[in-house]
Amino acid sequence: MAVTALLNAEILTPAGVVAGQALLVRDGVIAGLVDRADVPADAVVEDLAGGLLVPGFIDTQVNGGGGVLFNDAPTVETIAAIGAAHRPYGTTGFLPTLISDDLHVVDAAMRATEDAIEAGVPGVLGVHIEGPFLNAQRKGIHDAGKFRVLDDAAIALLSSLKRGKTLVTLAPETTTPDMVARLADAGVVVAAGHTNARYETVRAALDAGLTGFTHLFNAMSPLTSRAPGAVGAALENQSAWCGIIVDGRHVDPATLRIALRTRPLDRFMLVTDAMPTVGMSDKRFVLQGQPITVEDGVCVGPGGTLAGSDLDMIGAVRNAVTMLGLGLEDAVMIASAAPAAFLGLSATRGVIAPGQAADLVLLDQDRNVVRTWIDGRE
């Protein structure tokens, strides 16, 4: 297959931004970065006419988009619609996310994810099962009537994905370190969320194989003077990844700026927690029987309970710059390389380098998405 050469854009690489070079793509994989004079004579040349080429964004928490919600119809068609809705905002990899539901719905979501990957649906990297192994004291918008104990049957189900990555969010206090270890040993990525756990309980889960925190600060026991809680355990830990929703509403930007100073930046990752309203003019939907509306960019249920977001990934990147004071390179890193590492995909995704999948986003000078590629295809 012919090589494609992408010209006339600055390129964000692990070594920084480079200019005056061409990015070579062959068979959906980055083949190299060369001087323009060294572009193969038979290459298909594409002039990008300026802008900044960055690695595609990876969103590990996407409940919906384009008017559809994964819980409502856990099918290949829903996954494809969600991916298509988020792609114009730079998302080239994502985990369709199922919030707490019955185990037969979890099973359907996992089988749909396998089928979507087999069918080549662009961008789908696996599935995020957020609940139902959560604490009702920190349920947020989740239906506590769906909550259940993590037992042998549930572990067998959660370990059954044949293609892609499985991320499970659970409340550590509702299970045991042994159960966490069984999931981790089976290749499941385990995160703490919707938890009222004591600091010591979270520490034990981390020791057992928990490697993430779902929407840090939201729906988890806070850091206080004599009870560090789940937040304290997360901020003290230097290796687990913390998902953060940077919309100015879920968490005060000052709180996030403080958090960023406590641990390595590459152990934070931007997530949207997006709902069906992303990419839609209609900013209303129904979530498990509850009417949800968007207010100032945040999805709100009855009584003002937060119910996910109307955020997209390029919006999160821009907010990380304007609200958190990050440079654009760092903001892109926590939208791409960090989530790739969290999912164990660093060898193939997350940066612009030879051997990586050609998942790319072209930004203009105002940080708007101009073009995207997934596996080298627009």
N, C-alpha and C positions, 0 to 999 in steps of 0.2 A: 504493500500500500504506500502511496506517495506521502512524503513528508509535507506537513503544513508549517509554514513559517509566519508567525505573527510579528508584524513590524510596527514601528512608530508608536510605541507606548513605553512609559517607564514601567519597570517590572519590580515588584516587591519580592525579594528572595530572602532566605534565612540570613544572608550577609548584609541585607539592607536593600535600598532602592538602587537599581542600575538603569542606565539610559544608553541609547544608541546600540542596543543589542536586539537580536531576534530570538524568539522562543520557538523551538522546534517541537512539533507534536507528531507522533506516529502511532497509529492504532490506538488512539485514545490515551496515550501515555506521553509524558514530557520526555523528549529525547535529548534535549540539551539547550543550552543558552550560548549563542555564538555571536561573534561580530557579524555585522550585516554582510561584509565581504565574504564570509564563509558560509553563507546560506547555500545549500545544494542547488545546482542549476535546475534540477527537475522539481524543486519544491513548489507547492501551491502557495502563493504569497497572498497574505491578507494584510492590508494596510489599516491599522486601527485608528489612525488619524488623531493621535494624542490620547491623553488620559493615563490612568494608572491601572496596571494589571495586577490583581491580588488573588491569593488563593480563595476558592469558593468557601462560603460560610457553611458550617455544620450546626444544625439546631437539634438538640437532643430532647426537646420538649415541645411538640407540636400537636395540639389537640384537634385542630381543624384549620380551615381556610377555604376561601372560594365558596362559602355558603354551606359547607358540609362539616359535620362533626364525626370523628372516628367512632365514638360510642354509638351513634345513631345507626351506622351501617358499616361494620368492620369488614370491608370488601376491598378487592384490588382497585375497583373504580374509585372508591373514596380515597384511598391512598394516592392514586394518580392525580385526583382533583386537588388534594392538599398540596402535593408537590408542585403542581402547575401554578397554584395560587401564590406560593411563596418564592418561586424561582425568580420572578421579576425583581425581587428585593435581595437577590444575591445568595439565596439558600440553594446550594448544590448538593447537600447531603442532609438527611433528616431522619428522625425516628418518629413515625406516627405514634401518638401517645393516647393510651386508653386510661381514663380515670376509673375509679373504683366501680366494679361491675361484677355480675355473677361469673362464675368460672367458665360456663359455657360460652360467654361473650369473650372472655380472655382467650379461650381456645380458638374462637373464630378469628380474633384479631391476629393471633400468631400464625394461623394457617394462611390468612390473607396476606400477611407480610411475606411469608415464604413464596407464595404464588406471585406476588408483585415483583420480588427480586428475580424469580425465574423468568417472568415475562419481560424483564428489562425495563420496568418502570423507572424513569430517570430519578436518581437521587436517593432512593430509599435504601437505608443502611441497616435496618433492623427495626425493633419495636421497643417502646417504653411502656411498661405496665406500671402505672402509678396507682398503687393500691390493688386490691382492697384490704391489705394487711397494715392498716393504719390505726391511729388513736383517735377516737371520737372527740376527745378534748381539743384536738387540733385539726378538726375535719375540714375547715374552710367550707368550700362549696360542695365537697364530696357528700354523697348520700351515705350516712352512717349505717343505714339499713343494709348496705351491701358489704359492710366490713366482716371479715372472718379471720380465723386463726390460720397461720401458715402451718399446714400439716404435710404429711408425706405425699398425698395426692397433689397438693398444690405445688410442691417442689418438683414432682415429676412433670407436671404441666409446664412450669416456668423454665424447666431445663430442656424442653422438647424442640426448640426452634432448630430447623435443619439448615437454614440459610440466614446469614446476617447476625447482628448482635442483639442480645436481649438485655435491656436495662430494667431493673425492678426497683421501685421506690417502696420502702416499708418503714414502719416505726419500730426501731430496735427493741423497745420495751414490750412489744406485743409478741416477741419471739425469743429465741435464745442465740447465743454466739455460735452454738453448734449448727443451728439451722442456717444462719448466715454463711458459715463456712461451707456447708453443703452446697448452697447456691453458687458461691464463689468458685468452689472446686469444680463445679459443672460448667464453668465458663460464663455464668451470668454476672453482669456488672450490677453491683448492689449499692444503692444510695439510701440515705436516711431522709425522710420527709414526713410531713404531717405527724410529727412526733412530739410528745411531751416528756421525752426521756431525760433522766438525770445524766449529768456529765459522765459519771462512772459507767453507765450503761452504754453510752455512745462509744466511750473509749474501748470497752470490751468488744463492741461490734467492729470497730476499726481494726482491732487486733485479729479478729476472726476473718477479715476479708472485705469489709465495707470500704468502698473507695470513692464515694461521692455524697454530696448533700444537694437535695433538690430544692430549688429556689431558696437559697440562704436567707435567713431571718424570717421568711414568711412561713406561717403554720409550723413553728417549732419553738421549743422551750428557750427562752431568751437568756442572755448573759446578765446575771445580776451579781450583787456584791458577795453573797455567800452561796450562790447556786449557779455555777457556770453554764449549766444546761447544754442543750445540743449546739447552740451557737458558740458557746465557749469552747466546746470540744472541737468544733469545726475550725475556729480561728487559731486555736493552739496547734492543731495538726498542720504539718508542712507538706504533706504528700497527697492527700485526697483532693478531689476536684470539687469546687463549689459552683453550682449554677447560680447566676444572678440575673434578675429581671431589671434592666435599667430603663425604666420609663418615667422615673420621677415620682411615681405613685406607690408602687409596691414597697419600695424601700426609699427612705430619704437619701438623696445623693451624699450628704455628709456622712451618714452611717456607712455607706459603701466605700467612700474615700478612706475612712478609718480602717475598714476591713482590709482594703488593698494593701495597707501598710503593715499588716500583721504576718503575711505569709507570701510565698513566691507568686508573682503575677500570673505565671503560666499554670497555676493551679486554680485559677478562676476561669469560668467560661460563660459567655453570653447565651442566654436562652430567651425565647419569646413567651412560652406558655400560651401560645396563640390559639385563638378561638375562630369559629367560622367567619367572623366579620372581616378578617384580613383579606384584602383584595375585593371587598364588596362595598357598595354604597349603603346597603341596608345594614344598620348597626344594631340589629336585634336578632335574638335567636332563643331557642328553648333548650335548656340543659337538664335532662332527666326530670322533666316536668316543671322546671322552674324558669320563669321568664327572665332573660338576661338582656341588659342594654349596655351600650358603651357610653361612659361619661368621662370626658377629658382623656380619652385614649385607654381607659381601663374598663374591663367588663365587670359589671356589678349586678349582683342578684338581689333578691328581696332582703330588705333590712340593711342594704349597703355592703353585704359580703362580697369580697373580691372573688371574681370567677374567671381567672385567666386574664388575657390581655388582647388588645388590638394591635400589638406591636409586631413589626417585622424586623428581620436581622439587620438590614442596612440602617434602619432607624435606631436599633440598639447600638450599632457601631458608632453612629453619629452622636448618640447620647453619651456613650462612653468617653468621647472626646470632649463634648461640651459640659457634661455634668460631672464627670469623674476626673477630668484633667489629663486624660491619657493622650499620648501622641497617636496619630492615625495608625502607625505600624503596630503599636501595642494593642490598640483596639481591634485591629484585624486579627492579630494573633490569638486573642481570647475568643474570637468568633470562628477560628479555623484550626490552627495547630493545637490549641488546648483541648477542644472537644474531640479532635481526632485521637489525641493521646489518651484521653479518658476512655474512649471506646476501644483502645488497643489497635488503632488504625494508622499510627504514625508512619509505618513503612510505605503506605500507599496514598495517604491523603493528608491534607492540612498545610502544605507548603508548596511553593513553586520550586521544584528541583528535579533533576533527572530521575526517572523511575517512578515518579508520582503520577497518579491519575490526573489527566488534564481537566481538572475541575477549576474553572477560572471565572473571575468577575472583572469586568472593565468598569472603572469608575471615572466620572468626569471631575472637573476641578471643584465642583460643589458637593462631591461625595454622593452623587446619584449613580445608580446602576444603569449602565448603557447597554451592555451585552453580558451574557453568561454562556459558559460551556460546561457540560457534564460529560466526562470521559471523552473530551475533545469535540463533542457535538453541541451545536447551538439548538 
